[in-house]
Amino acid sequence: MKEIAGFLAEACKRGQRIIVLCHHNADPDAVGSSLALADALKQLGAKAHAGVSENISLAAKSVLEAAGRGIAINPPLDADIVVLVDTSSLEHLGKLGEKLRQKSQPIIVIDHHRPVEEMRNLARFYFVQEGATSEAELVLPLIRELGAKLAPWAASLLLAGIISDTGQFRLAKGETFGVVNELVEAGADYNRVLEALRLPEDRSKRVAMLKAAQRLELHKVDERLVVFSELGSFEADAAAMFVRMGADVAVVGSEEKGKIRLCGRAREGVPASTGLHLGRLMDELAKRFNGTGGGHAGAASMTGEGKLVEAKEQALAAMQRMLKPKS
């Protein structure tokens, strides 16, 4: 991190153009980290701005409105340096990723998902800590190392990212609360952030959850309860719902015009006590189905081309291997 901070500080002194990018359908952690880091770089003299590929999530829109901030969608890549946050591969940037692959400016990757070898080879600097529960927990130390001041609105956005990515602190680690304390001291408004993350009830989501339950397939894998279901939207929400209901692992998929998507979630403690790593599983499936995938040990997704039924079969076969208890 010190090397990255030193490189960026020198770039700021020269007034270079820096763009901080995050993945499509960006969540609060992604947009908050992007905007907070871009603001820090601006303070040091860079022509910096933040951007996101394609779109942002409803939760991210809500926290941005509460903070009175906006973020550029599909910004031009006319920058001297590109910093990727909360983004493990160029595929997660959609068409922006395709354009970035053809450019030659230095790329810096700061991420907390499973490492991707291609990105390690492409990046000038590659800093990945899979054990961090949120991107904000990596961006805050970088801002501190740069010597920039964290504005209250930026602290609030980073706090929203932590709360969102840790599932209201259910997945938080001890060091997470040290970061939260630092953000609150910097002016983060905890109550306002909670209110922004409390989205109004979505009737279409409720209907989707009921449909997912109706289509549930239950499998027993090495004494673990594994659930599969199919939906056209809200796949991640449905997978999380099944885990709350009692599944050890839940995978929800969709298929449309030859394109498939799988979202997986695991009960807390299952990856640690078995060989399961959903990020690795989704990466393996993505390679077999000409797509992209990855994520964390307990939460991951993939997109690809093919038949959903075949992807489900291969996912189940992989889980037969991965869900063995650790010796």
ABEGO torsion letter per residue (X at the ends): XAAAAAAAAAAAAAGBBBBBBBBBGBBAAAAAAAAAAAAAAAAAGBBBBBBBBGBBBAAAAAAAAAAGBBBBBGBBABBABBBBBGBABAAAAEAAAAAAAABABBBBBBBABBBBAAAAAABABBBBBAABABAAAAAAAAAAAAGBBBBAAAAAAAAAAAAAAAGGGAABBAAAAAAAAAAAAAGBBAAAAAAAABBBBBAAAAAAAAAAAAABBBBBBGGBBBBBBBBABGAAAAAAAAAAAGBABBBBBBBBGGBBBBBBBBBBGAAAABABBAAAAAAAAAAAAGBBBEEBAABBBBBBBEBAAAAAAAAAAAAAAAABBBX
